[in-house]
Amino acid sequence: MAGPGTWSLTRAALIILLLPRSLEWCGHISSSTSVIRLGDAITASCIIDKNCSHQGPESQILWKLQAELQPGGKQQRLLDGTLTSTITLPHINSTSSYLSCYLLLGDNLQIMDQVELQAGYPPSAPHNLSCLMNLTTNSLTCQWEPGPNTHLSTNFTLKSFRSRGNCQTQEEAIPDCIPNDKQSHCSIPRKHLQLYQTMGIWVQAENALGTSVSPQLCLDPMDVVKLEPPTLWALDPSPEIAPPQQGCLLLCWESWKPSAYIEQKCELRHQPQLGEDSWALVGPLPSRTLQYELCGLLPATAYALQMRCIRWPLPGHWSDWSPSLELTTPQQAPIVKLDTWWRQRQLDPRTVDIQLFWKPMPLEENREQIQGYLVSWRPSGQAGPVLPLCNTTELTCTFHLPSEAWEVVLVAYNTAGTSHPTPVVFLECRGPPLGRLHTMALDPHSLWVGWEPPRPQPRGYVIEWSPGTTSPSGSHKTWKMEHNGSIAGTLLQENIRPFQLYEIIVTPLYQDTMGPSEHIYAYSQEMAPSHAPELHLKHIGKTWAQLEWVPQAPELGKSPLTHYTIFWTNAQGQSSSTILNASSHGFVLHGLEPANLYHVHLMAANQAGTTNSTSLTLVTLALDMSELQIILGLFGLLLLFTCLCGVARFCCRPRKNPLWPSVPDPAHSSLSSWVPTIMAEEVFQLPSLWDPSMPPITKITVLEEEEKKPGPWEPNDSSGTCGLPTLVQAYVLQGDPRAPSIQPQFQSGTSDQVLYGRVMGSPTHPGPGHYIRCDSTQPLLGGLTPSPKSYENLWFQTSAVKTPEPLVPNQEDDCVFGPLLDFPLLQGLQVHGMEGLGSF
């Protein structure tokens, strides 16, 4: 097989063959070394001869490491025309890579030379050097651990020399031992060894980056002798050899013949073939023996035995373990106690059918094998032989006995003998019964059964359990015996499975009799009802359906049903449900849609879960034409009645114009006699106009002046209007606001005076505002007269200019000027636009 070096040369040769002949030997790469330490830098130079036909003045040398261009090449042309380029690669991180030199010819790259770069580590010192003297091959075999991988070709050499004492001086060199490729062991042949003479041995590792050696080993070849394992065999039974004792094995061995002259000792180990027991070691044993008896073993058990030996008392190495020898210890008679129980049935007046059960209870920690059981009966009053009734390997037996028979004998046997006989006495049922048998499930795989111990106290109890009801054959029956008569319960763990109904039978045992058996049914874990009742459709209408079902009979041992749930779904997928009592056996579905399809199913539930019934599909009846017409007529009448109610409500409610505010009618109001109740904190003082004889002004509203030209029916003469200005500002009610209000009753055509006046002024006039008080006998408010017109109460007068003219008192006019606060109505008005009142 070709090595890496061969492959590199072959590849380089192929590259050279692919070069054009004109470029042959035109360039080459020179480097300091082709093998470097992994991660170190390397410097290489590419030299192109001046005679290269493709070299020109503008020629350029490029470098590639594998397929990647490498920058940093320093190119120069020597005096003789040679073109050179030098590059330094700072880190070589690949264990094997190719460095190539190219010449740029136009747009093409022409390879000039290529070298392989190898990177790795120097070898570390080999360690754990050890040697064994093999008497079979008559050679000294040494092995070592080479250390971490160097990624380079590394050679190992086993070196040695003969010496005296502690190998401080070298007397004679021994030829080097070179192992095969990638092996870390080597054998020095017998011809180069001098037995009973010390020799120095070490390992040398070498590659292109360095050399290392292991620590030196100084030894005598005979002190590292490794013997071959001895040969084991069993002694065949013979008249000269006594049979082994119970729990013992007879064996012997012989050491390896080439080492028969060497004193040695041996060790024996044994392990049962079945089970997980560890190896048991026996020794030291002599290397040669004619017979050895290994005892303390289990009876009727197969064992594996192995042996090894070592040079002794001189130094040496243990041999390998010998091949296993398999031996089986002899059997012994069963040492067991047999618990028994029976069931009997009278066949006829002279014969009784008895089913006998037993269970072996080992009395010792042994593994004796029971090959069978024997049931025998000796007729009473007879000295004849024992009559066998049953010989079986099972734990039960059925046989017939005469009615007068009351005892049989049961033994277990194997090839070594029989156990002590166990008498079985068939007791009569004359004892007191148990009190209140009850069960409780602790987990899915166990059941606790309890009872009240009777009086007198029994000597024990027999507990039987089987799935469902008791089978006549008892083949699936499990039972156990409790020898403590004072207990009040026991835990059943054998053959208990969840969701399985068990019948449990408990029988008390007394000294010479037994009590009646009591039984109970129980689950270790209950399950949901096995099935739900089937739904039946009894009657159906257009919007209802009557369903019924037959309740299931209670299942033995299962908890009773707690409730039903009925579900119905229409064709659109809309579902509804309701919960019913467990005693229900029918239900009426209401609120269904006519001519619609429904799916209905019933779910039965108990404490352990739920179960669904099969689905029932039904279709409600469709409406006929007369019913449809009646429904449409009623709907039309309802719609008409609703519309009439809406129209009547709209017509009877008071009309309001949403575009014009509602203005109260002064003729139908009581403003003429209204005096507001004003709190003390609402009175404000006007020091400049205060008159103690007049009530205070509480609220004043100022209206903005509007420019208005006189109409043709309005005279410019102001004599009839007391020279009123164009802006009417407010009414002021005169009187004490704190005085009680008296509402006068005005009659039509009354001559009582009602004082009222007009206040005038302009917000743009620099002077104070003006007012007019009139002593008119015209009533301000009448009885049921309509509201006064604008010309009956208010007069507006405009001047040629836009500013109001100042007023001059007119003595001929029956209007007397007075303070503004003389007007009682102004006490209930709110002041707005006070900035236009000036010094008011």
C-alpha positions in Angstrom: 0.0 0.0 0.0 1.4 3.4 -1.0 2.1 5.9 1.8 1.4 9.6 1.9 4.9 10.3 0.6 4.3 8.1 -2.5 1.0 9.9 -3.2 2.7 13.3 -3.0 5.4 12.3 -5.5 2.9 10.8 -7.8 0.7 13.9 -7.7 3.7 16.1 -8.3 4.8 14.0 -11.3 1.3 14.2 -12.7 1.4 18.0 -12.4 4.8 18.1 -14.2 3.5 15.9 -17.0 0.5 18.3 -17.5 2.8 21.4 -17.9 3.5 22.5 -21.5 6.9 21.5 -22.8 7.8 25.1 -23.3 7.3 25.7 -19.6 9.1 22.5 -18.5 11.5 23.3 -15.7 10.9 27.0 -16.1 10.2 27.6 -12.5 10.5 25.9 -9.1 9.6 26.5 -5.5 12.2 26.5 -2.8 11.3 26.5 1.0 13.1 26.2 4.2 11.3 23.0 5.0 8.3 21.0 3.9 7.3 19.8 7.4 6.5 22.4 10.0 4.8 22.6 13.4 1.1 23.1 13.2 0.3 26.8 13.4 3.8 28.0 12.6 4.8 30.2 9.7 6.7 29.2 6.5 8.6 31.1 3.9 8.8 30.0 0.2 10.3 31.4 -3.0 9.3 30.9 -6.6 12.1 31.3 -9.1 11.3 31.6 -12.8 14.2 31.2 -15.2 15.0 33.9 -17.6 14.9 31.5 -20.5 11.2 30.9 -19.9 9.5 31.7 -23.2 6.4 33.2 -21.6 8.2 35.5 -19.2 7.8 39.2 -20.1 8.5 42.5 -18.6 5.0 42.7 -17.1 4.9 39.1 -15.9 3.5 38.6 -12.4 3.9 35.7 -10.0 0.8 34.6 -7.9 0.6 32.1 -5.0 -2.1 29.7 -4.1 -2.4 27.6 -0.9 -4.8 24.8 -1.9 -7.3 26.8 -4.0 -7.0 30.2 -2.3 -5.0 33.0 -3.6 -2.4 34.2 -1.1 -1.5 37.9 -1.1 1.8 39.3 0.2 4.2 37.9 -2.4 7.3 40.1 -2.9 8.3 40.0 -6.6 11.6 41.2 -8.0 13.6 40.7 -11.2 17.3 39.9 -10.8 20.1 41.3 -13.0 20.4 38.1 -14.9 16.6 38.3 -15.9 15.4 35.8 -13.4 12.0 36.6 -11.9 11.5 35.7 -8.2 8.7 36.0 -5.7 8.9 35.4 -2.0 5.9 34.8 0.3 5.6 34.2 4.0 2.5 32.3 5.2 2.0 33.3 8.9 -0.1 30.3 10.1 -0.4 26.8 8.6 -3.5 25.3 10.2 -3.9 22.3 8.0 -2.0 19.1 8.5 -1.5 18.6 4.8 -1.8 21.3 2.1 -0.3 22.2 -1.4 1.5 25.5 -2.1 1.4 26.4 -5.8 3.3 29.1 -7.8 1.5 30.6 -10.9 2.5 32.9 -13.7 -0.1 35.3 -14.9 -0.3 35.1 -18.7 -2.9 37.6 -19.9 -6.1 36.5 -18.2 -4.9 33.0 -17.5 -2.9 31.4 -14.7 -0.1 29.0 -15.6 1.1 26.8 -12.8 4.9 26.8 -12.5 5.5 24.5 -9.5 3.8 22.9 -6.5 5.0 21.6 -3.2 3.2 19.7 -0.4 3.3 21.2 3.1 2.9 19.0 6.1 2.1 20.3 9.6 1.9 18.4 12.9 3.5 18.1 16.3 6.7 16.5 17.6 6.1 13.2 19.3 5.5 13.1 23.1 7.3 10.5 25.3 5.6 7.1 25.2 4.4 6.0 28.7 3.0 3.0 30.6 5.7 0.7 29.3 5.3 -2.8 30.5 6.7 -6.2 29.6 5.6 -9.9 30.0 7.6 -13.0 29.5 5.5 -15.4 27.5 6.6 -19.0 27.9 4.4 -20.1 25.1 6.1 -18.0 22.4 9.4 -17.9 24.4 9.6 -14.1 23.9 9.5 -10.9 25.9 6.6 -8.9 24.8 6.5 -5.2 25.7 3.6 -2.7 25.1 3.2 1.0 25.6 0.9 3.9 25.0 2.1 6.2 22.2 0.6 9.4 23.4 -1.5 12.0 21.4 -1.7 12.0 17.7 1.1 14.0 16.0 -0.5 14.2 12.5 2.8 13.1 11.1 4.4 9.8 10.3 6.0 8.7 13.6 8.2 5.7 14.1 8.5 3.8 17.4 11.5 1.6 18.3 11.8 -0.7 21.3 15.4 -0.4 22.5 17.1 -2.6 25.1 20.5 -3.7 26.5 21.9 -6.2 28.9 23.1 -5.0 32.2 23.8 -5.8 35.8 22.2 -4.6 39.0 19.9 -1.7 38.5 20.8 -1.1 34.8 23.2 1.8 35.5 25.8 0.3 33.1 25.3 -1.1 29.6 27.1 -4.3 28.9 25.7 -5.4 25.5 23.2 -3.8 23.2 20.2 -5.8 22.0 19.0 -5.4 18.4 16.1 -2.9 18.2 12.6 -4.2 17.9 10.5 -2.2 15.4 6.7 -2.8 15.7 4.4 -3.1 12.7 2.7 0.0 11.4 0.3 1.5 13.9 1.1 -1.1 16.6 2.2 -0.2 20.1 3.7 -3.5 21.1 6.8 -5.5 20.1 8.3 -8.8 21.1 12.0 -9.6 21.7 12.8 -13.2 20.7 14.3 -15.7 23.1 17.6 -15.7 21.3 18.3 -12.1 22.3 17.4 -12.7 26.0 19.5 -13.8 28.8 17.3 -15.3 31.5 17.9 -14.3 35.1 19.9 -11.3 33.9 18.6 -7.7 34.1 18.1 -5.7 31.1 17.2 -2.1 30.3 14.3 -1.4 28.0 12.8 1.9 26.7 10.8 3.1 23.7 11.9 5.8 21.3 9.4 7.9 19.2 10.6 9.9 16.2 9.1 12.0 13.4 10.2 14.9 11.2 9.9 17.4 14.0 11.8 15.6 16.8 12.5 12.6 18.9 11.3 11.5 22.4 12.0 8.5 24.6 10.0 6.8 27.4 11.3 6.2 30.9 13.6 3.2 31.1 12.4 -0.1 32.5 14.9 -2.3 34.3 13.8 -5.9 34.8 14.7 -9.6 34.8 12.7 -11.5 32.1 11.9 -14.3 34.5 10.4 -11.8 37.0 7.7 -10.9 34.5 6.7 -14.4 33.5 3.0 -14.8 32.7 1.9 -18.3 33.0 -0.8 -20.0 31.0 -4.0 -20.8 32.9 -4.5 -24.3 34.3 -7.0 -26.9 33.1 -10.1 -27.7 35.2 -12.3 -30.8 35.1 -14.9 -32.6 37.2 -14.3 -36.0 38.8 -16.6 -38.7 37.5 -18.4 -40.8 40.1 -16.7 -44.1 40.7 -16.6 -46.7 43.5 -13.2 -45.4 44.6 -14.5 -41.8 45.0 -17.1 -41.0 47.6 -20.1 -39.0 46.4 -20.0 -35.3 47.3 -21.9 -34.0 50.3 -25.0 -31.9 50.1 -24.1 -28.5 48.5 -20.6 -29.6 47.4 -18.8 -30.2 44.1 -15.8 -32.5 43.4 -13.2 -31.2 40.9 -9.5 -31.2 40.1 -7.1 -29.3 37.9 -3.7 -29.4 36.3 -1.2 -26.6 35.6 0.2 -25.8 32.1 2.9 -28.3 31.3 5.7 -25.9 30.2 5.4 -24.3 33.6 5.4 -27.5 35.5 8.9 -26.8 36.9 7.8 -23.4 38.2 6.4 -23.1 41.7 3.0 -21.3 41.6 -0.2 -20.8 43.4 -3.7 -20.6 42.1 -7.2 -19.0 42.7 -10.6 -20.5 42.0 -13.8 -18.5 41.5 -17.4 -19.6 41.0 -20.7 -18.0 40.1 -24.3 -19.3 39.7 -25.3 -19.4 36.0 -28.7 -18.1 36.8 -29.3 -14.9 38.6 -27.1 -11.8 39.1 -24.8 -13.1 41.9 -21.2 -11.9 41.6 -18.1 -14.1 41.4 -17.0 -15.7 44.7 -13.2 -16.2 45.1 -11.6 -19.2 46.7 -7.8 -19.5 47.3 -5.0 -19.7 47.5 -4.9 -23.3 46.1 -2.0 -25.6 45.2 -1.1 -25.7 41.6 -1.4 -29.5 41.4 -4.1 -31.7 43.2 -5.8 -35.0 42.7 -9.1 -34.0 44.2 -10.8 -30.9 45.6 -14.2 -30.6 47.2 -15.8 -27.1 46.9 -18.7 -26.8 49.5 -21.1 -24.1 50.7 -23.0 -24.1 47.4 -26.8 -24.2 46.8 -28.3 -27.5 46.0 -29.4 -28.3 42.5 -27.8 -25.2 41.1 -25.5 -24.9 38.0 -22.2 -23.1 38.6 -19.5 -21.7 36.4 -16.0 -22.2 37.7 -12.7 -20.6 36.5 -9.1 -20.8 37.7 -5.8 -18.8 37.3 -2.2 -19.2 38.6 0.9 -17.1 39.3 4.6 -17.8 39.9 5.1 -18.0 43.6 6.9 -17.1 45.8 9.1 -15.4 43.1 7.7 -12.4 41.2 5.4 -13.0 38.3 2.1 -12.1 36.6 -1.3 -13.7 37.1 -2.3 -15.9 34.2 -5.6 -15.3 32.4 -8.7 -17.0 33.8 -9.2 -20.5 32.5 -12.2 -21.4 30.3 -15.4 -21.9 32.4 -16.2 -25.3 33.7 -20.0 -25.8 34.3 -21.1 -28.1 37.1 -24.4 -28.6 38.9 -24.6 -29.4 42.6 -26.6 -32.5 43.6 -30.1 -32.2 44.7 -31.3 -32.7 48.3 -34.7 -33.7 49.6 -37.1 -30.8 49.8 -37.2 -29.0 53.1 -40.5 -27.2 52.9 -43.7 -26.6 54.8 -46.9 -27.1 52.8 -49.9 -24.9 53.5 -53.1 -26.8 52.5 -56.7 -26.0 51.8 -59.5 -27.9 50.3 -63.0 -27.8 48.9 -65.3 -30.9 49.1 -68.5 -31.9 47.5 -70.7 -34.9 48.3 -71.2 -37.0 45.3 -73.3 -39.7 46.9 -73.9 -41.0 50.4 -70.7 -43.1 50.3 -68.3 -40.9 48.2 -66.9 -37.3 48.6 -65.2 -35.3 45.8 -62.3 -33.3 47.3 -60.3 -30.6 45.6 -57.1 -30.2 47.5 -54.9 -27.0 47.2 -51.3 -26.6 48.7 -48.6 -24.0 48.6 -44.9 -24.8 49.5 -43.3 -22.5 52.0 -39.5 -23.1 52.1 -38.0 -23.3 55.6 -34.4 -22.7 54.5 -32.5 -20.4 52.1 -32.0 -23.0 49.5 -32.9 -23.8 45.9 -33.9 -27.4 46.1 -36.0 -28.4 43.2 -39.4 -30.0 43.8 -40.2 -32.5 41.1 -43.7 -33.4 42.2 -46.2 -33.9 45.0 -47.8 -37.1 46.2 -51.1 -37.3 48.0 -51.8 -40.7 49.7 -54.4 -42.2 52.0 -54.1 -45.1 54.5 -57.5 -46.6 55.2 -58.3 -46.4 58.9 -58.0 -49.6 60.9 -55.9 -51.2 58.1 -52.2 -52.1 58.3 -52.0 -52.3 54.5 -49.9 -50.1 52.2 -50.6 -46.5 51.7 -52.9 -45.8 48.7 -51.7 -43.1 46.4 -54.5 -40.7 45.5 -52.7 -38.1 43.4 -49.2 -37.7 41.9 -48.8 -34.3 40.2 -46.5 -31.4 39.6 -49.4 -28.9 40.0 -50.5 -27.2 43.2 -53.9 -28.7 43.2 -55.4 -32.2 43.0 -59.0 -33.6 42.8 -59.8 -37.1 44.1 -62.6 -39.2 45.6 -62.7 -40.5 49.1 -65.1 -42.6 51.1 -67.4 -40.6 53.3 -65.7 -42.0 56.4 -62.2 -40.8 55.4 -61.1 -37.6 57.2 -57.3 -37.4 56.6 -54.8 -37.7 53.8 -51.0 -37.2 53.7 -49.2 -34.8 51.3 -45.4 -34.9 50.5 -43.1 -33.1 48.1 -40.3 -35.1 46.4 -37.3 -35.0 44.1 -34.5 -37.4 43.1 -32.9 -36.9 46.5 -35.9 -37.9 48.6 -39.2 -36.6 50.0 -40.1 -33.9 52.4 -41.6 -34.5 55.8 -45.2 -35.6 55.4 -47.9 -33.0 55.9 -51.2 -34.4 57.2 -54.4 -32.9 55.8 -57.4 -33.2 58.1 -60.8 -32.4 56.6 -62.5 -30.4 59.3 -66.2 -30.0 59.8 -67.9 -26.5 59.6 -69.0 -26.0 63.2 -67.2 -22.8 64.2 -68.6 -19.2 64.5 -68.6 -17.0 61.4 -66.7 -13.9 60.6 -68.2 -10.5 61.3 -68.6 -7.7 58.7 -66.4 -8.5 55.7 -65.3 -5.4 53.8 -62.7 -4.4 51.2 -60.8 -1.3 50.2 -58.6 -0.6 47.1 -55.2 0.8 47.9 -53.9 1.0 44.3 -54.8 -0.6 41.0 -52.8 -3.8 41.8 -53.8 -4.5 45.4 -56.9 -5.0 47.6 -57.2 -4.8 51.3 -59.8 -7.2 52.8 -60.8 -6.8 56.4 -63.1 -8.4 58.9 -64.2 -8.5 62.5 -62.5 -11.4 64.3 -65.0 -13.8 65.8 -65.0 -15.2 69.3 -63.3 -17.5 70.2 -60.2 -16.3 68.3 -59.4 -18.5 65.3 -55.9 -20.1 64.7 -55.8 -18.7 61.2 -57.6 -17.7 58.1 -57.8 -18.9 54.5 -58.4 -16.1 51.9 -59.4 -17.0 48.4 -59.9 -14.7 45.4 -60.7 -15.2 41.8 -62.0 -13.1 38.9 -65.8 -12.9 38.8 -67.8 -15.6 40.4 -66.1 -18.7 41.9 -65.3 -21.2 39.2 -66.3 -24.8 40.1 -62.8 -26.1 39.0 -60.9 -23.5 41.0 -58.3 -23.3 38.2 -58.2 -19.5 38.3 -58.4 -19.3 42.1 -55.6 -17.7 44.1 -55.4 -18.2 47.8 -53.2 -17.8 50.8 -53.2 -18.7 54.5 -52.8 -16.4 57.4 -51.5 -18.2 60.5 -52.1 -15.3 62.9 -55.7 -15.6 64.1 -55.6 -12.1 65.8 -55.4 -10.1 62.6 -58.4 -8.3 61.3 -57.4 -8.0 57.6 -54.8 -8.8 55.0 -53.4 -7.2 51.8 -54.0 -9.1 48.5 -51.3 -8.3 45.9 -51.0 -11.5 43.8 -52.9 -11.6 40.5 -54.8 -8.3 41.1 -55.5 -6.3 38.0 -57.4 -3.0 37.6 -60.9 -3.0 36.1 -61.4 -6.6 37.1 -64.2 -7.8 39.4 -62.9 -10.2 42.1 -64.8 -12.5 44.4 -63.1 -12.7 47.8 -63.8 -15.6 50.2 -62.6 -15.7 53.8 -62.8 -18.8 56.0 -61.8 -18.9 59.7 -59.9 -21.9 60.9 -60.2 -23.2 64.4 -58.3 -25.8 66.4 -60.5 -28.8 65.4 -63.0 -27.2 63.1 -63.6 -24.3 60.7 -66.2 -21.5 60.3 -68.5 -20.8 57.4 -67.0 -19.0 54.5 -67.9 -15.3 53.8 -67.6 -13.7 50.4 -67.6 -10.2 48.9 -67.1 -8.7 45.5 -64.6 -5.9 44.9 -62.6 -4.0 42.3 -59.0 -2.7 42.8 -59.9 0.0 40.4 -63.4 0.6 39.1 -64.2 1.3 35.5 -66.9 3.2 33.7 -70.2 1.5 32.9 -69.7 -1.1 30.2 -72.5 0.4 28.1 -75.3 3.0 28.2 -79.0 2.4 27.7 -80.2 2.4 24.1 -82.5 5.4 23.2 -85.9 4.9 21.7 -88.2 7.4 20.1 -91.7 7.2 21.6 -93.5 10.3 20.2 -92.5 13.2 18.0 -94.1 16.5 17.0 -93.2 19.6 15.1 -91.2 21.2 18.0 -90.8 18.4 20.5 -89.7 14.7 20.7 -90.3 12.2 23.5 -87.5 9.7 24.2 -87.3 6.7 26.5 -84.8 4.1 27.5 -84.7 1.0 29.6 -82.3 1.4 32.6 -79.6 -1.3 32.8 -79.5 -3.7 35.6 -76.8 -2.9 38.2 -73.5 -4.6 37.3 -72.0 -6.8 40.0 -69.3 -5.0 41.9 -69.5 -1.7 40.0 -70.6 1.5 41.5 -74.1 2.6 40.7 -74.9 5.2 38.1 -74.9 8.8 39.4 -76.7 10.6 36.5 -77.5 10.6 32.8 -76.6 13.4 30.3 -78.6 13.6 27.1 -77.2 15.5 24.1 -78.9 16.6 20.9 -77.4 18.3 17.9 -79.2 19.8 14.8 -78.0 19.8 11.2 -76.2 23.1 11.6 -74.0 21.7 14.4 -75.7 23.5 17.3 -75.7 21.3 20.4 -77.7 21.3 23.6 -77.6 19.0 26.6 -79.3 18.4 30.0 -78.5 16.3 33.0 -81.0 13.8 34.4 -81.2 11.8 37.5 -80.1 8.2 37.5 -83.7 7.1 38.1 -84.9 8.7 34.9 -86.1 6.6 32.0 -87.4 9.2 29.6 -87.1 12.8 28.5 -89.0 15.2 26.2 -86.9 17.5 24.0 -88.6 20.9 23.6 -87.7 23.9 21.5 -87.0 21.9 18.3 -87.4 23.4 14.9 -90.0 21.9 12.5 -88.8 19.7 9.7 -85.2 19.6 11.1 -82.8 16.7 11.6 -81.4 16.0 15.1 -78.8 13.5 16.4 -79.4 12.4 20.0 -77.2 10.2 22.3 -77.3 9.4 26.0 -74.3 9.3 28.3 -74.4 7.2 31.5 -71.9 8.1 34.3 -70.8 6.7 37.6 -67.9 7.6 39.9 -65.3 5.9 37.7 -66.2 7.4 34.3 -68.8 7.8 31.6 -70.0 5.7 28.6 -72.0 6.9 25.6 -74.9 5.1 23.9 -75.4 4.7 20.2 -76.7 7.8 18.4 -80.4 8.2 17.6 -81.3 10.3 14.5 -84.8 11.9 14.3 -86.5 14.4 12.1 -89.3 16.7 13.5 -92.6 17.1 11.7 -93.1 19.9 9.2 -95.8 22.6 9.5 -98.9 22.4 7.2 -100.3 25.3 5.1 -103.1 26.3 7.5 -100.7 26.6 10.4 -98.3 28.6 8.3 -101.0 31.0 7.3 -102.1 31.5 10.9 -98.6 32.2 11.9 -98.1 34.7 9.1 -101.4 36.4 9.9 -100.6 36.8 13.5 -97.2 38.2 12.6 -98.8 40.8 10.3 -101.3 41.9 12.9 -98.5 42.3 15.4 -96.5 44.4 12.9 -99.6 46.6 12.2 -100.3 47.1 15.9 -96.7 48.2 16.4 -96.9 50.7 13.6 -100.2 52.2 14.9 -98.7 52.6 18.4 -95.7 54.5 16.9 -97.9 56.8 14.9 -100.2 57.6 17.9 -97.2 58.4 20.1 -95.7 60.7 17.4 -98.9 62.6 17.0 -99.8 63.0 20.6 -96.5 64.3 21.9 -96.0 68.2 22.0 -94.5 69.7 18.9 -91.2 71.4 19.1 -89.4 73.2 16.4 -85.8 72.1 16.5 -84.8 75.2 14.5 -86.3 77.8 16.8 -86.0 77.9 20.7 -89.1 77.8 22.8 -89.9 81.3 24.2 -92.2 81.6 27.2 -95.4 83.8 26.8 -95.2 86.8 29.1 -99.0 87.2 29.1 -99.3 83.7 30.8 -96.5 84.2 33.3 -96.3 85.7 36.8 -93.3 87.9 36.2 -95.3 90.9 37.3 -95.5 89.8 40.9 -92.5 87.6 41.1 -89.9 88.6 43.6 -86.9 86.2 43.7 -85.5 85.0 47.0 -81.9 86.2 47.0 -79.4 85.1 49.5 -77.2 87.5 51.3 -74.1 86.3 49.5 -75.7 87.1 46.1 -76.0 90.9 46.9 -73.3 93.1 45.5 -72.7 96.7 46.5 -72.5 99.7 44.1 -71.1 102.5 46.2 -71.4 105.2 43.6 -75.1 104.7 43.0 -76.3 103.4 46.4 -79.5 104.9 47.7 -80.6 103.5 51.1 -84.2 103.9 50.1 -83.9 101.6 47.1 -83.4 97.9 47.0 -80.1 96.5 45.7 -79.5 95.3 42.1 -78.9 91.6 42.0 -78.6 90.7 38.3 -78.4 92.9 35.1 -78.4 91.7 31.5 -76.9 94.0 28.9 -78.0 93.6 25.3 -75.7 94.6 22.5 -76.8 97.7 20.4 -78.3 97.0 17.1 -78.3 99.5 14.3 -81.8 99.9 12.9 -83.3 102.4 10.5 -86.8 103.7 11.2 -89.5 102.2 9.2 -92.1 104.3 7.4 -94.6 103.7 10.2 -92.2 104.8 12.9 -92.1 108.5 13.6 -88.9 110.2 14.4 -90.6 112.3 17.1 -89.7 110.8 20.5 -92.2 112.8 22.5 -94.5 109.9 22.8 -91.7 107.6 23.9 -89.9 109.8 26.4 -87.0 110.1 24.0 -85.9 106.4 24.4 -82.5 105.4 23.0 -82.1 102.6 20.5 -80.8 100.0 22.9 -83.1 98.6 25.5 -80.9 97.0 28.1 -83.2 95.3 30.7 -86.1 95.3 33.0 -85.4 95.8 36.7 -87.9 94.8 39.4 -88.2 97.3 42.2 -88.7 96.1 45.7 -87.0 94.4 48.5 -85.9 91.0 47.4 -85.9 89.8 51.1 -89.6 90.7 51.5 -92.1 87.9 51.1 -93.4 87.6 47.6 -97.1 88.5 47.1 -98.6 87.3 43.9 -101.3 89.9 42.8 -104.2 88.7 40.7 -104.8 90.8 37.7 -108.1 91.1 36.1 -108.8 92.3 32.7 -109.5 96.0 32.6 -108.0 96.7 36.1 -107.0 100.3 36.9 -104.1 99.2 39.2 -100.9 100.8 38.3 -98.0 98.5 37.3 -94.7 100.3 37.3 -92.3 99.4 34.5 -89.6 101.2 32.6 -86.9 101.0 30.1 -83.2 101.2 30.6 -81.2 102.6 27.7 -77.6 103.1 27.0 -74.8 102.3 24.6 -71.7 100.3 25.3 -69.8 102.7 23.1 -71.0 105.9 24.8 -68.5 107.3 27.3 -71.2 108.5 29.7 -73.3 106.5 32.1 -76.4 104.6 31.1 -79.9 106.2 31.1 -83.2 104.9 32.3 -86.8 105.9 32.2 -89.5 105.2 34.7 -93.1 105.4 33.6 -96.2 105.8 35.8 -98.4 104.2 33.3 -101.7 102.6 34.2 -101.4 100.1 31.4 -101.1 96.6 33.0 -97.9 94.9 32.0 -99.5 91.4 32.2 -103.1 90.7 31.6 -105.3 87.7 32.1 -105.5 85.4 29.1 -104.5 88.0 26.6 -101.9 87.0 24.0 -98.3 88.1 24.3 -97.9 91.9 23.6 -96.5 93.0 20.3 -93.1 94.6 20.0 -94.6 98.1 19.7 -96.8 97.7 22.8 -94.0 97.4 25.3 -90.8 98.4 23.7 -89.8 101.3 21.6 -86.6 101.5 19.6 -85.4 104.8 18.3 -82.4 105.3 16.1 -80.6 108.4 15.2 -79.0 109.5 12.0 -75.6 108.7 13.4 -74.7 105.2 14.7 -74.1 106.4 18.2 -77.1 107.1 20.5 -77.9 110.7 21.3 -77.7 111.8 24.9 -81.0 112.1 26.6 -82.4 115.3 28.1 -85.1 115.2 30.7 -88.5 116.3 29.4 -90.7 117.8 32.0 -93.9 117.5 29.8 -93.5 113.8 29.6 -95.1 111.8 32.3 -91.9 109.7 32.5 -89.8 110.5 35.5 -86.1 109.7 35.5 -84.8 107.9 38.5 -82.2 105.5 39.5 -81.9 102.2 37.6 -82.4 100.2 40.7 -86.0 101.4 41.0 -87.0 98.6 38.6 -88.0 95.5 40.6 -87.5 93.0 37.7 -83.8 93.9 37.5 -83.3 92.2 40.9 -83.8 88.8 39.3 -81.8 89.4 36.2 -78.1 88.4 35.7 -75.6 90.9 34.6 -73.9 90.3 31.2 -71.6 92.7 29.3 -70.7 94.8 32.3 -67.9 96.3 30.3 -70.5 98.4 28.5 -72.0 99.9 31.7 -69.2 102.3 32.3 -69.2 103.6 35.9 -72.6 101.9 36.6 
